[in-house]
Amino acid sequence: MNPQSLSQFVSDIRGIVRKYRTEAAYSLNITIIHERWAIGKRIVEEDQNGELRAEYGSNMINILSRELTFELGKSYNPRSLAYYRQLYVYFPEW
């Protein structure tokens, strides 16, 4: 293989890798957003009975956070869960 065709070959492979890595990142981001939207929807259904606001004094988010954070990590802290709920409230139609 001559240097010019090797250079073109390597460039083509780089292009393929970049294309599919970009597609994978986009796909992953959409999946994460959809997961968080679904979590928010479920929180609204359970804690708020479909209403825009939870009952005063509801501690469900904190309890849920404790359970999920222990098992799944810090992405499920109370603030994050509140943001997931807010995502669903702002965009109730997926």
PDB file of N, CA, C and O in Angstrom:
ATOM      1  N   MET A   1       0.865  -1.177   0.000  1.00  0.00           N
ATOM      2  CA  MET A   1       0.000   0.000   0.000  1.00  0.00           C
ATOM      3  C   MET A   1       0.908   1.234   0.000  1.00  0.00           C
ATOM      4  O   MET A   1       1.800   1.360   0.839  1.00  0.00           O
ATOM      5  N   ASN A   2       0.672   2.128  -0.938  1.00  0.00           N
ATOM      6  CA  ASN A   2       1.516   3.325  -1.004  1.00  0.00           C
ATOM      7  C   ASN A   2       1.104   4.327   0.073  1.00  0.00           C
ATOM      8  O   ASN A   2      -0.009   4.250   0.594  1.00  0.00           O
ATOM      9  N   PRO A   3       1.986   5.263   0.411  1.00  0.00           N
ATOM     10  CA  PRO A   3       1.704   6.214   1.505  1.00  0.00           C
ATOM     11  C   PRO A   3       0.408   7.005   1.316  1.00  0.00           C
ATOM     12  O   PRO A   3      -0.305   7.272   2.283  1.00  0.00           O
ATOM     13  N   GLN A   4       0.105   7.378   0.064  1.00  0.00           N
ATOM     14  CA  GLN A   4      -1.105   8.178  -0.175  1.00  0.00           C
ATOM     15  C   GLN A   4      -2.364   7.341   0.072  1.00  0.00           C
ATOM     16  O   GLN A   4      -3.310   7.821   0.696  1.00  0.00           O
ATOM     17  N   SER A   5      -2.383   6.102  -0.407  1.00  0.00           N
ATOM     18  CA  SER A   5      -3.565   5.264  -0.197  1.00  0.00           C
ATOM     19  C   SER A   5      -3.683   4.855   1.282  1.00  0.00           C
ATOM     20  O   SER A   5      -4.792   4.710   1.796  1.00  0.00           O
ATOM     21  N   LEU A   6      -2.543   4.668   1.964  1.00  0.00           N
ATOM     22  CA  LEU A   6      -2.573   4.383   3.405  1.00  0.00           C
ATOM     23  C   LEU A   6      -3.172   5.567   4.158  1.00  0.00           C
ATOM     24  O   LEU A   6      -3.996   5.385   5.054  1.00  0.00           O
ATOM     25  N   SER A   7      -2.764   6.756   3.801  1.00  0.00           N
ATOM     26  CA  SER A   7      -3.281   7.969   4.428  1.00  0.00           C
ATOM     27  C   SER A   7      -4.793   8.077   4.224  1.00  0.00           C
ATOM     28  O   SER A   7      -5.520   8.418   5.156  1.00  0.00           O
ATOM     29  N   GLN A   8      -5.268   7.788   3.012  1.00  0.00           N
ATOM     30  CA  GLN A   8      -6.701   7.848   2.713  1.00  0.00           C
ATOM     31  C   GLN A   8      -7.450   6.766   3.501  1.00  0.00           C
ATOM     32  O   GLN A   8      -8.534   7.012   4.030  1.00  0.00           O
ATOM     33  N   PHE A   9      -6.864   5.576   3.570  1.00  0.00           N
ATOM     34  CA  PHE A   9      -7.463   4.465   4.305  1.00  0.00           C
ATOM     35  C   PHE A   9      -7.629   4.816   5.791  1.00  0.00           C
ATOM     36  O   PHE A   9      -8.697   4.606   6.365  1.00  0.00           O
ATOM     37  N   VAL A  10      -6.584   5.343   6.398  1.00  0.00           N
ATOM     38  CA  VAL A  10      -6.626   5.740   7.804  1.00  0.00           C
ATOM     39  C   VAL A  10      -7.657   6.843   8.014  1.00  0.00           C
ATOM     40  O   VAL A  10      -8.393   6.822   9.000  1.00  0.00           O
ATOM     41  N   SER A  11      -7.716   7.796   7.105  1.00  0.00           N
ATOM     42  CA  SER A  11      -8.692   8.883   7.178  1.00  0.00           C
ATOM     43  C   SER A  11     -10.119   8.350   7.103  1.00  0.00           C
ATOM     44  O   SER A  11     -10.996   8.806   7.837  1.00  0.00           O
ATOM     45  N   ASP A  12     -10.349   7.387   6.216  1.00  0.00           N
ATOM     46  CA  ASP A  12     -11.681   6.777   6.095  1.00  0.00           C
ATOM     47  C   ASP A  12     -12.090   6.083   7.391  1.00  0.00           C
ATOM     48  O   ASP A  12     -13.226   6.214   7.845  1.00  0.00           O
ATOM     49  N   ILE A  13     -11.141   5.336   7.985  1.00  0.00           N
ATOM     50  CA  ILE A  13     -11.437   4.633   9.236  1.00  0.00           C
ATOM     51  C   ILE A  13     -11.736   5.640  10.354  1.00  0.00           C
ATOM     52  O   ILE A  13     -12.659   5.434  11.142  1.00  0.00           O
ATOM     53  N   ARG A  14     -10.970   6.709  10.425  1.00  0.00           N
ATOM     54  CA  ARG A  14     -11.234   7.760  11.424  1.00  0.00           C
ATOM     55  C   ARG A  14     -12.639   8.335  11.240  1.00  0.00           C
ATOM     56  O   ARG A  14     -13.367   8.553  12.209  1.00  0.00           O
ATOM     57  N   GLY A  15     -13.002   8.574   9.996  1.00  0.00           N
ATOM     58  CA  GLY A  15     -14.339   9.106   9.704  1.00  0.00           C
ATOM     59  C   GLY A  15     -15.439   8.163  10.152  1.00  0.00           C
ATOM     60  O   GLY A  15     -16.452   8.598  10.699  1.00  0.00           O
ATOM     61  N   ILE A  16     -15.241   6.874   9.921  1.00  0.00           N
ATOM     62  CA  ILE A  16     -16.230   5.875  10.342  1.00  0.00           C
ATOM     63  C   ILE A  16     -16.350   5.874  11.867  1.00  0.00           C
ATOM     64  O   ILE A  16     -17.456   5.885  12.407  1.00  0.00           O
ATOM     65  N   VAL A  17     -15.215   5.861  12.551  1.00  0.00           N
ATOM     66  CA  VAL A  17     -15.221   5.849  14.015  1.00  0.00           C
ATOM     67  C   VAL A  17     -15.921   7.087  14.555  1.00  0.00           C
ATOM     68  O   VAL A  17     -16.756   6.974  15.453  1.00  0.00           O
ATOM     69  N   ARG A  18     -15.605   8.257  14.034  1.00  0.00           N
ATOM     70  CA  ARG A  18     -16.241   9.506  14.499  1.00  0.00           C
ATOM     71  C   ARG A  18     -17.741   9.485  14.274  1.00  0.00           C
ATOM     72  O   ARG A  18     -18.511   9.890  15.145  1.00  0.00           O
ATOM     73  N   LYS A  19     -18.158   9.009  13.096  1.00  0.00           N
ATOM     74  CA  LYS A  19     -19.581   8.960  12.761  1.00  0.00           C
ATOM     75  C   LYS A  19     -20.351   8.110  13.771  1.00  0.00           C
ATOM     76  O   LYS A  19     -21.382   8.536  14.293  1.00  0.00           O
ATOM     77  N   TYR A  20     -19.851   6.922  14.039  1.00  0.00           N
ATOM     78  CA  TYR A  20     -20.581   6.025  14.924  1.00  0.00           C
ATOM     79  C   TYR A  20     -20.465   6.421  16.393  1.00  0.00           C
ATOM     80  O   TYR A  20     -21.385   6.167  17.171  1.00  0.00           O
ATOM     81  N   ARG A  21     -19.379   7.023  16.775  1.00  0.00           N
ATOM     82  CA  ARG A  21     -19.280   7.532  18.155  1.00  0.00           C
ATOM     83  C   ARG A  21     -20.261   8.678  18.365  1.00  0.00           C
ATOM     84  O   ARG A  21     -20.883   8.776  19.423  1.00  0.00           O
ATOM     85  N   THR A  22     -20.404   9.542  17.370  1.00  0.00           N
ATOM     86  CA  THR A  22     -21.369  10.643  17.461  1.00  0.00           C
ATOM     87  C   THR A  22     -22.788  10.096  17.545  1.00  0.00           C
ATOM     88  O   THR A  22     -23.587  10.565  18.355  1.00  0.00           O
ATOM     89  N   GLU A  23     -23.106   9.109  16.716  1.00  0.00           N
ATOM     90  CA  GLU A  23     -24.436   8.497  16.756  1.00  0.00           C
ATOM     91  C   GLU A  23     -24.700   7.842  18.115  1.00  0.00           C
ATOM     92  O   GLU A  23     -25.805   7.941  18.650  1.00  0.00           O
ATOM     93  N   ALA A  24     -23.699   7.181  18.666  1.00  0.00           N
ATOM     94  CA  ALA A  24     -23.853   6.523  19.966  1.00  0.00           C
ATOM     95  C   ALA A  24     -24.096   7.548  21.069  1.00  0.00           C
ATOM     96  O   ALA A  24     -24.947   7.346  21.935  1.00  0.00           O
ATOM     97  N   ALA A  25     -23.345   8.647  21.033  1.00  0.00           N
ATOM     98  CA  ALA A  25     -23.515   9.694  22.045  1.00  0.00           C
ATOM     99  C   ALA A  25     -24.906  10.297  21.956  1.00  0.00           C
ATOM    100  O   ALA A  25     -25.554  10.508  22.981  1.00  0.00           O
ATOM    101  N   TYR A  26     -25.375  10.579  20.740  1.00  0.00           N
ATOM    102  CA  TYR A  26     -26.712  11.140  20.550  1.00  0.00           C
ATOM    103  C   TYR A  26     -27.773  10.171  21.076  1.00  0.00           C
ATOM    104  O   TYR A  26     -28.694  10.575  21.787  1.00  0.00           O
ATOM    105  N   SER A  27     -27.639   8.924  20.731  1.00  0.00           N
ATOM    106  CA  SER A  27     -28.585   7.900  21.164  1.00  0.00           C
ATOM    107  C   SER A  27     -28.612   7.777  22.682  1.00  0.00           C
ATOM    108  O   SER A  27     -29.682   7.679  23.283  1.00  0.00           O
ATOM    109  N   LEU A  28     -27.451   7.783  23.289  1.00  0.00           N
ATOM    110  CA  LEU A  28     -27.357   7.688  24.741  1.00  0.00           C
ATOM    111  C   LEU A  28     -28.011   8.893  25.411  1.00  0.00           C
ATOM    112  O   LEU A  28     -28.731   8.737  26.397  1.00  0.00           O
ATOM    113  N   ASN A  29     -27.769  10.092  24.885  1.00  0.00           N
ATOM    114  CA  ASN A  29     -28.367  11.290  25.462  1.00  0.00           C
ATOM    115  C   ASN A  29     -29.889  11.241  25.394  1.00  0.00           C
ATOM    116  O   ASN A  29     -30.561  11.594  26.363  1.00  0.00           O
ATOM    117  N   ILE A  30     -30.434  10.812  24.275  1.00  0.00           N
ATOM    118  CA  ILE A  30     -31.889  10.701  24.140  1.00  0.00           C
ATOM    119  C   ILE A  30     -32.431   9.679  25.142  1.00  0.00           C
ATOM    120  O   ILE A  30     -33.477   9.899  25.754  1.00  0.00           O
ATOM    121  N   THR A  31     -31.725   8.575  25.306  1.00  0.00           N
ATOM    122  CA  THR A  31     -32.154   7.535  26.239  1.00  0.00           C
ATOM    123  C   THR A  31     -32.146   8.056  27.672  1.00  0.00           C
ATOM    124  O   THR A  31     -33.075   7.787  28.433  1.00  0.00           O
ATOM    125  N   ILE A  32     -31.118   8.789  28.040  1.00  0.00           N
ATOM    126  CA  ILE A  32     -31.032   9.343  29.396  1.00  0.00           C
ATOM    127  C   ILE A  32     -32.162  10.338  29.643  1.00  0.00           C
ATOM    128  O   ILE A  32     -32.778  10.322  30.709  1.00  0.00           O
ATOM    129  N   ILE A  33     -32.437  11.193  28.680  1.00  0.00           N
ATOM    130  CA  ILE A  33     -33.529  12.170  28.827  1.00  0.00           C
ATOM    131  C   ILE A  33     -34.865  11.441  28.964  1.00  0.00           C
ATOM    132  O   ILE A  33     -35.693  11.803  29.800  1.00  0.00           O
ATOM    133  N   HIS A  34     -35.067  10.425  28.150  1.00  0.00           N
ATOM    134  CA  HIS A  34     -36.321   9.683  28.223  1.00  0.00           C
ATOM    135  C   HIS A  34     -36.456   8.977  29.575  1.00  0.00           C
ATOM    136  O   HIS A  34     -37.544   8.956  30.150  1.00  0.00           O
ATOM    137  N   GLU A  35     -35.372   8.403  30.085  1.00  0.00           N
ATOM    138  CA  GLU A  35     -35.393   7.765  31.404  1.00  0.00           C
ATOM    139  C   GLU A  35     -35.787   8.777  32.475  1.00  0.00           C
ATOM    140  O   GLU A  35     -36.635   8.492  33.320  1.00  0.00           O
ATOM    141  N   ARG A  36     -35.178   9.945  32.440  1.00  0.00           N
ATOM    142  CA  ARG A  36     -35.458  10.969  33.461  1.00  0.00           C
ATOM    143  C   ARG A  36     -36.875  11.503  33.344  1.00  0.00           C
ATOM    144  O   ARG A  36     -37.512  11.795  34.356  1.00  0.00           O
ATOM    145  N   TRP A  37     -37.374  11.634  32.128  1.00  0.00           N
ATOM    146  CA  TRP A  37     -38.756  12.054  31.912  1.00  0.00           C
ATOM    147  C   TRP A  37     -39.711  11.012  32.508  1.00  0.00           C
ATOM    148  O   TRP A  37     -40.688  11.365  33.170  1.00  0.00           O
ATOM    149  N   ALA A  38     -39.422   9.728  32.268  1.00  0.00           N
ATOM    150  CA  ALA A  38     -40.275   8.653  32.783  1.00  0.00           C
ATOM    151  C   ALA A  38     -40.242   8.608  34.310  1.00  0.00           C
ATOM    152  O   ALA A  38     -41.266   8.349  34.943  1.00  0.00           O
ATOM    153  N   ILE A  39     -39.079   8.855  34.905  1.00  0.00           N
ATOM    154  CA  ILE A  39     -38.976   8.927  36.364  1.00  0.00           C
ATOM    155  C   ILE A  39     -39.830  10.086  36.874  1.00  0.00           C
ATOM    156  O   ILE A  39     -40.580   9.932  37.837  1.00  0.00           O
ATOM    157  N   GLY A  40     -39.715  11.241  36.230  1.00  0.00           N
ATOM    158  CA  GLY A  40     -40.517  12.405  36.619  1.00  0.00           C
ATOM    159  C   GLY A  40     -42.000  12.126  36.522  1.00  0.00           C
ATOM    160  O   GLY A  40     -42.771  12.524  37.396  1.00  0.00           O
ATOM    161  N   LYS A  41     -42.404  11.445  35.463  1.00  0.00           N
ATOM    162  CA  LYS A  41     -43.816  11.098  35.286  1.00  0.00           C
ATOM    163  C   LYS A  41     -44.294  10.206  36.434  1.00  0.00           C
ATOM    164  O   LYS A  41     -45.374  10.410  36.988  1.00  0.00           O
ATOM    165  N   ARG A  42     -43.481   9.228  36.774  1.00  0.00           N
ATOM    166  CA  ARG A  42     -43.862   8.303  37.840  1.00  0.00           C
ATOM    167  C   ARG A  42     -43.938   9.007  39.188  1.00  0.00           C
ATOM    168  O   ARG A  42     -44.803   8.692  40.005  1.00  0.00           O
ATOM    169  N   ILE A  43     -43.039   9.958  39.424  1.00  0.00           N
ATOM    170  CA  ILE A  43     -43.074  10.738  40.666  1.00  0.00           C
ATOM    171  C   ILE A  43     -44.358  11.549  40.738  1.00  0.00           C
ATOM    172  O   ILE A  43     -45.015  11.588  41.778  1.00  0.00           O
ATOM    173  N   VAL A  44     -44.717  12.196  39.634  1.00  0.00           N
ATOM    174  CA  VAL A  44     -45.951  12.984  39.601  1.00  0.00           C
ATOM    175  C   VAL A  44     -47.149  12.075  39.858  1.00  0.00           C
ATOM    176  O   VAL A  44     -48.043  12.433  40.625  1.00  0.00           O
ATOM    177  N   GLU A  45     -47.174  10.913  39.232  1.00  0.00           N
ATOM    178  CA  GLU A  45     -48.298   9.994  39.416  1.00  0.00           C
ATOM    179  C   GLU A  45     -48.417   9.537  40.872  1.00  0.00           C
ATOM    180  O   GLU A  45     -49.518   9.466  41.417  1.00  0.00           O
ATOM    181  N   GLU A  46     -47.297   9.232  41.487  1.00  0.00           N
ATOM    182  CA  GLU A  46     -47.324   8.681  42.850  1.00  0.00           C
ATOM    183  C   GLU A  46     -47.473   9.758  43.913  1.00  0.00           C
ATOM    184  O   GLU A  46     -48.351   9.674  44.772  1.00  0.00           O
ATOM    185  N   ASP A  47     -46.624  10.758  43.856  1.00  0.00           N
ATOM    186  CA  ASP A  47     -46.559  11.756  44.923  1.00  0.00           C
ATOM    187  C   ASP A  47     -47.595  12.848  44.766  1.00  0.00           C
ATOM    188  O   ASP A  47     -48.051  13.420  45.755  1.00  0.00           O
ATOM    189  N   GLN A  48     -47.963  13.135  43.558  1.00  0.00           N
ATOM    190  CA  GLN A  48     -48.832  14.287  43.314  1.00  0.00           C
ATOM    191  C   GLN A  48     -50.204  13.885  42.800  1.00  0.00           C
ATOM    192  O   GLN A  48     -51.046  14.749  42.553  1.00  0.00           O
ATOM    193  N   ASN A  49     -50.440  12.621  42.638  1.00  0.00           N
ATOM    194  CA  ASN A  49     -51.720  12.151  42.105  1.00  0.00           C
ATOM    195  C   ASN A  49     -52.135  12.906  40.854  1.00  0.00           C
ATOM    196  O   ASN A  49     -53.313  13.208  40.662  1.00  0.00           O
ATOM    197  N   GLY A  50     -51.159  13.207  40.004  1.00  0.00           N
ATOM    198  CA  GLY A  50     -51.435  13.905  38.755  1.00  0.00           C
ATOM    199  C   GLY A  50     -51.532  15.408  38.880  1.00  0.00           C
ATOM    200  O   GLY A  50     -51.696  16.093  37.871  1.00  0.00           O
ATOM    201  N   GLU A  51     -51.435  15.946  40.090  1.00  0.00           N
ATOM    202  CA  GLU A  51     -51.516  17.395  40.293  1.00  0.00           C
ATOM    203  C   GLU A  51     -50.163  18.048  40.014  1.00  0.00           C
ATOM    204  O   GLU A  51     -49.148  17.357  39.926  1.00  0.00           O
ATOM    205  N   LEU A  52     -50.144  19.358  39.877  1.00  0.00           N
ATOM    206  CA  LEU A  52     -48.897  20.064  39.603  1.00  0.00           C
ATOM    207  C   LEU A  52     -47.978  20.127  40.817  1.00  0.00           C
ATOM    208  O   LEU A  52     -46.761  20.230  40.669  1.00  0.00           O
ATOM    209  N   ARG A  53     -48.549  20.065  42.011  1.00  0.00           N
ATOM    210  CA  ARG A  53     -47.736  20.155  43.232  1.00  0.00           C
ATOM    211  C   ARG A  53     -48.055  18.978  44.146  1.00  0.00           C
ATOM    212  O   ARG A  53     -49.170  18.457  44.168  1.00  0.00           O
ATOM    213  N   ALA A  54     -47.043  18.585  44.892  1.00  0.00           N
ATOM    214  CA  ALA A  54     -47.226  17.509  45.869  1.00  0.00           C
ATOM    215  C   ALA A  54     -47.970  18.044  47.084  1.00  0.00           C
ATOM    216  O   ALA A  54     -48.037  19.252  47.309  1.00  0.00           O
ATOM    217  N   GLU A  55     -48.519  17.135  47.848  1.00  0.00           N
ATOM    218  CA  GLU A  55     -49.174  17.493  49.098  1.00  0.00           C
ATOM    219  C   GLU A  55     -48.133  18.105  50.034  1.00  0.00           C
ATOM    220  O   GLU A  55     -46.987  17.658  50.065  1.00  0.00           O
ATOM    221  N   TYR A  56     -48.522  19.113  50.788  1.00  0.00           N
ATOM    222  CA  TYR A  56     -47.578  19.776  51.685  1.00  0.00           C
ATOM    223  C   TYR A  56     -46.984  18.772  52.668  1.00  0.00           C
ATOM    224  O   TYR A  56     -47.703  17.970  53.266  1.00  0.00           O
ATOM    225  N   GLY A  57     -45.682  18.826  52.823  1.00  0.00           N
ATOM    226  CA  GLY A  57     -45.011  17.952  53.777  1.00  0.00           C
ATOM    227  C   GLY A  57     -44.678  16.570  53.250  1.00  0.00           C
ATOM    228  O   GLY A  57     -44.186  15.727  54.000  1.00  0.00           O
ATOM    229  N   SER A  58     -44.937  16.322  51.976  1.00  0.00           N
ATOM    230  CA  SER A  58     -44.614  15.004  51.415  1.00  0.00           C
ATOM    231  C   SER A  58     -43.109  14.796  51.428  1.00  0.00           C
ATOM    232  O   SER A  58     -42.346  15.658  50.992  1.00  0.00           O
ATOM    233  N   ASN A  59     -42.698  13.664  51.923  1.00  0.00           N
ATOM    234  CA  ASN A  59     -41.281  13.354  52.048  1.00  0.00           C
ATOM    235  C   ASN A  59     -40.863  12.258  51.067  1.00  0.00           C
ATOM    236  O   ASN A  59     -39.771  11.701  51.175  1.00  0.00           O
ATOM    237  N   MET A  60     -41.742  11.956  50.111  1.00  0.00           N
ATOM    238  CA  MET A  60     -41.527  10.855  49.200  1.00  0.00           C
ATOM    239  C   MET A  60     -40.233  11.005  48.401  1.00  0.00           C
ATOM    240  O   MET A  60     -39.526  10.017  48.203  1.00  0.00           O
ATOM    241  N   ILE A  61     -39.905  12.206  47.939  1.00  0.00           N
ATOM    242  CA  ILE A  61     -38.685  12.431  47.149  1.00  0.00           C
ATOM    243  C   ILE A  61     -37.451  12.062  47.969  1.00  0.00           C
ATOM    244  O   ILE A  61     -36.542  11.416  47.448  1.00  0.00           O
ATOM    245  N   ASN A  62     -37.404  12.455  49.230  1.00  0.00           N
ATOM    246  CA  ASN A  62     -36.251  12.139  50.073  1.00  0.00           C
ATOM    247  C   ASN A  62     -36.128  10.634  50.321  1.00  0.00           C
ATOM    248  O   ASN A  62     -35.027  10.085  50.287  1.00  0.00           O
ATOM    249  N   ILE A  63     -37.235   9.984  50.565  1.00  0.00           N
ATOM    250  CA  ILE A  63     -37.226   8.538  50.784  1.00  0.00           C
ATOM    251  C   ILE A  63     -36.783   7.821  49.507  1.00  0.00           C
ATOM    252  O   ILE A  63     -35.932   6.932  49.547  1.00  0.00           O
ATOM    253  N   LEU A  64     -37.359   8.213  48.395  1.00  0.00           N
ATOM    254  CA  LEU A  64     -36.989   7.626  47.103  1.00  0.00           C
ATOM    255  C   LEU A  64     -35.510   7.839  46.819  1.00  0.00           C
ATOM    256  O   LEU A  64     -34.822   6.924  46.368  1.00  0.00           O
ATOM    257  N   SER A  65     -35.029   9.027  47.080  1.00  0.00           N
ATOM    258  CA  SER A  65     -33.624   9.342  46.862  1.00  0.00           C
ATOM    259  C   SER A  65     -32.709   8.448  47.691  1.00  0.00           C
ATOM    260  O   SER A  65     -31.715   7.927  47.184  1.00  0.00           O
ATOM    261  N   ARG A  66     -33.043   8.274  48.951  1.00  0.00           N
ATOM    262  CA  ARG A  66     -32.220   7.411  49.820  1.00  0.00           C
ATOM    263  C   ARG A  66     -32.127   5.999  49.252  1.00  0.00           C
ATOM    264  O   ARG A  66     -31.046   5.413  49.193  1.00  0.00           O
ATOM    265  N   GLU A  67     -33.253   5.467  48.842  1.00  0.00           N
ATOM    266  CA  GLU A  67     -33.282   4.096  48.308  1.00  0.00           C
ATOM    267  C   GLU A  67     -32.500   3.989  46.998  1.00  0.00           C
ATOM    268  O   GLU A  67     -31.694   3.075  46.827  1.00  0.00           O
ATOM    269  N   LEU A  68     -32.739   4.923  46.078  1.00  0.00           N
ATOM    270  CA  LEU A  68     -32.104   4.843  44.764  1.00  0.00           C
ATOM    271  C   LEU A  68     -30.628   5.196  44.796  1.00  0.00           C
ATOM    272  O   LEU A  68     -29.830   4.575  44.094  1.00  0.00           O
ATOM    273  N   THR A  69     -30.254   6.179  45.594  1.00  0.00           N
ATOM    274  CA  THR A  69     -28.856   6.600  45.667  1.00  0.00           C
ATOM    275  C   THR A  69     -27.995   5.467  46.209  1.00  0.00           C
ATOM    276  O   THR A  69     -26.890   5.239  45.717  1.00  0.00           O
ATOM    277  N   PHE A  70     -28.483   4.768  47.201  1.00  0.00           N
ATOM    278  CA  PHE A  70     -27.739   3.647  47.759  1.00  0.00           C
ATOM    279  C   PHE A  70     -27.473   2.590  46.692  1.00  0.00           C
ATOM    280  O   PHE A  70     -26.375   2.041  46.602  1.00  0.00           O
ATOM    281  N   GLU A  71     -28.493   2.318  45.889  1.00  0.00           N
ATOM    282  CA  GLU A  71     -28.393   1.244  44.900  1.00  0.00           C
ATOM    283  C   GLU A  71     -27.810   1.694  43.564  1.00  0.00           C
ATOM    284  O   GLU A  71     -27.028   0.963  42.955  1.00  0.00           O
ATOM    285  N   LEU A  72     -28.183   2.898  43.097  1.00  0.00           N
ATOM    286  CA  LEU A  72     -27.863   3.311  41.727  1.00  0.00           C
ATOM    287  C   LEU A  72     -26.883   4.473  41.605  1.00  0.00           C
ATOM    288  O   LEU A  72     -26.383   4.732  40.511  1.00  0.00           O
ATOM    289  N   GLY A  73     -26.598   5.174  42.690  1.00  0.00           N
ATOM    290  CA  GLY A  73     -25.626   6.253  42.626  1.00  0.00           C
ATOM    291  C   GLY A  73     -26.231   7.629  42.819  1.00  0.00           C
ATOM    292  O   GLY A  73     -27.437   7.782  43.014  1.00  0.00           O
ATOM    293  N   LYS A  74     -25.354   8.633  42.758  1.00  0.00           N
ATOM    294  CA  LYS A  74     -25.730   9.994  43.138  1.00  0.00           C
ATOM    295  C   LYS A  74     -26.624  10.733  42.148  1.00  0.00           C
ATOM    296  O   LYS A  74     -27.069  11.840  42.450  1.00  0.00           O
ATOM    297  N   SER A  75     -26.901  10.167  40.992  1.00  0.00           N
ATOM    298  CA  SER A  75     -27.797  10.826  40.035  1.00  0.00           C
ATOM    299  C   SER A  75     -29.243  10.858  40.510  1.00  0.00           C
ATOM    300  O   SER A  75     -30.107  11.426  39.841  1.00  0.00           O
ATOM    301  N   TYR A  76     -29.507  10.256  41.650  1.00  0.00           N
ATOM    302  CA  TYR A  76     -30.872  10.174  42.155  1.00  0.00           C
ATOM    303  C   TYR A  76     -31.004  10.881  43.501  1.00  0.00           C
ATOM    304  O   TYR A  76     -31.801  10.480  44.350  1.00  0.00           O
ATOM    305  N   ASN A  77     -30.208  11.943  43.685  1.00  0.00           N
ATOM    306  CA  ASN A  77     -30.332  12.738  44.910  1.00  0.00           C
ATOM    307  C   ASN A  77     -31.632  13.540  44.845  1.00  0.00           C
ATOM    308  O   ASN A  77     -32.225  13.658  43.772  1.00  0.00           O
ATOM    309  N   PRO A  78     -32.086  14.094  45.974  1.00  0.00           N
ATOM    310  CA  PRO A  78     -33.381  14.802  45.975  1.00  0.00           C
ATOM    311  C   PRO A  78     -33.468  15.916  44.935  1.00  0.00           C
ATOM    312  O   PRO A  78     -34.509  16.078  44.298  1.00  0.00           O
ATOM    313  N   ARG A  79     -32.413  16.676  44.753  1.00  0.00           N
ATOM    314  CA  ARG A  79     -32.443  17.766  43.777  1.00  0.00           C
ATOM    315  C   ARG A  79     -32.637  17.215  42.355  1.00  0.00           C
ATOM    316  O   ARG A  79     -33.432  17.750  41.582  1.00  0.00           O
ATOM    317  N   SER A  80     -31.911  16.153  42.019  1.00  0.00           N
ATOM    318  CA  SER A  80     -32.046  15.557  40.686  1.00  0.00           C
ATOM    319  C   SER A  80     -33.453  15.017  40.475  1.00  0.00           C
ATOM    320  O   SER A  80     -34.045  15.226  39.415  1.00  0.00           O
ATOM    321  N   LEU A  81     -33.989  14.331  41.464  1.00  0.00           N
ATOM    322  CA  LEU A  81     -35.347  13.808  41.328  1.00  0.00           C
ATOM    323  C   LEU A  81     -36.365  14.937  41.162  1.00  0.00           C
ATOM    324  O   LEU A  81     -37.340  14.793  40.425  1.00  0.00           O
ATOM    325  N   ALA A  82     -36.139  16.047  41.840  1.00  0.00           N
ATOM    326  CA  ALA A  82     -37.029  17.206  41.669  1.00  0.00           C
ATOM    327  C   ALA A  82     -36.920  17.747  40.243  1.00  0.00           C
ATOM    328  O   ALA A  82     -37.923  18.149  39.652  1.00  0.00           O
ATOM    329  N   TYR A  83     -35.704  17.757  39.691  1.00  0.00           N
ATOM    330  CA  TYR A  83     -35.535  18.190  38.295  1.00  0.00           C
ATOM    331  C   TYR A  83     -36.220  17.225  37.329  1.00  0.00           C
ATOM    332  O   TYR A  83     -36.799  17.657  36.332  1.00  0.00           O
ATOM    333  N   TYR A  84     -36.160  15.927  37.614  1.00  0.00           N
ATOM    334  CA  TYR A  84     -36.823  14.949  36.743  1.00  0.00           C
ATOM    335  C   TYR A  84     -38.332  15.167  36.773  1.00  0.00           C
ATOM    336  O   TYR A  84     -39.006  15.095  35.746  1.00  0.00           O
ATOM    337  N   ARG A  85     -38.848  15.436  37.970  1.00  0.00           N
ATOM    338  CA  ARG A  85     -40.282  15.728  38.108  1.00  0.00           C
ATOM    339  C   ARG A  85     -40.641  16.990  37.325  1.00  0.00           C
ATOM    340  O   ARG A  85     -41.658  17.043  36.632  1.00  0.00           O
ATOM    341  N   GLN A  86     -39.792  17.996  37.451  1.00  0.00           N
ATOM    342  CA  GLN A  86     -40.021  19.258  36.751  1.00  0.00           C
ATOM    343  C   GLN A  86     -39.985  19.061  35.235  1.00  0.00           C
ATOM    344  O   GLN A  86     -40.774  19.672  34.514  1.00  0.00           O
ATOM    345  N   LEU A  87     -39.085  18.223  34.751  1.00  0.00           N
ATOM    346  CA  LEU A  87     -39.018  17.924  33.317  1.00  0.00           C
ATOM    347  C   LEU A  87     -40.355  17.390  32.831  1.00  0.00           C
ATOM    348  O   LEU A  87     -40.859  17.819  31.793  1.00  0.00           O
ATOM    349  N   TYR A  88     -40.927  16.462  33.575  1.00  0.00           N
ATOM    350  CA  TYR A  88     -42.221  15.916  33.181  1.00  0.00           C
ATOM    351  C   TYR A  88     -43.331  16.968  33.266  1.00  0.00           C
ATOM    352  O   TYR A  88     -44.183  17.043  32.381  1.00  0.00           O
ATOM    353  N   VAL A  89     -43.322  17.768  34.314  1.00  0.00           N
ATOM    354  CA  VAL A  89     -44.371  18.790  34.476  1.00  0.00           C
ATOM    355  C   VAL A  89     -44.321  19.790  33.320  1.00  0.00           C
ATOM    356  O   VAL A  89     -45.366  20.198  32.812  1.00  0.00           O
ATOM    357  N   TYR A  90     -43.122  20.186  32.902  1.00  0.00           N
ATOM    358  CA  TYR A  90     -42.980  21.140  31.797  1.00  0.00           C
ATOM    359  C   TYR A  90     -43.297  20.513  30.441  1.00  0.00           C
ATOM    360  O   TYR A  90     -43.799  21.182  29.537  1.00  0.00           O
ATOM    361  N   PHE A  91     -42.997  19.222  30.313  1.00  0.00           N
ATOM    362  CA  PHE A  91     -43.203  18.525  29.033  1.00  0.00           C
ATOM    363  C   PHE A  91     -43.975  17.236  29.273  1.00  0.00           C
ATOM    364  O   PHE A  91     -43.399  16.151  29.197  1.00  0.00           O
ATOM    365  N   PRO A  92     -45.285  17.336  29.565  1.00  0.00           N
ATOM    366  CA  PRO A  92     -46.058  16.142  29.894  1.00  0.00           C
ATOM    367  C   PRO A  92     -46.278  15.185  28.714  1.00  0.00           C
ATOM    368  O   PRO A  92     -46.634  14.025  28.920  1.00  0.00           O
ATOM    369  N   GLU A  93     -46.073  15.652  27.512  1.00  0.00           N
ATOM    370  CA  GLU A  93     -46.190  14.793  26.339  1.00  0.00           C
ATOM    371  C   GLU A  93     -44.808  14.476  25.813  1.00  0.00           C
ATOM    372  O   GLU A  93     -44.068  15.384  25.433  1.00  0.00           O
ATOM    373  N   TRP A  94     -44.444  13.201  25.783  1.00  0.00           N
ATOM    374  CA  TRP A  94     -43.142  12.815  25.232  1.00  0.00           C
ATOM    375  C   TRP A  94     -43.249  12.876  23.738  1.00  0.00           C
ATOM    376  O   TRP A  94     -42.278  12.593  23.038  1.00  0.00           O
TER     377      TRP A  94
END
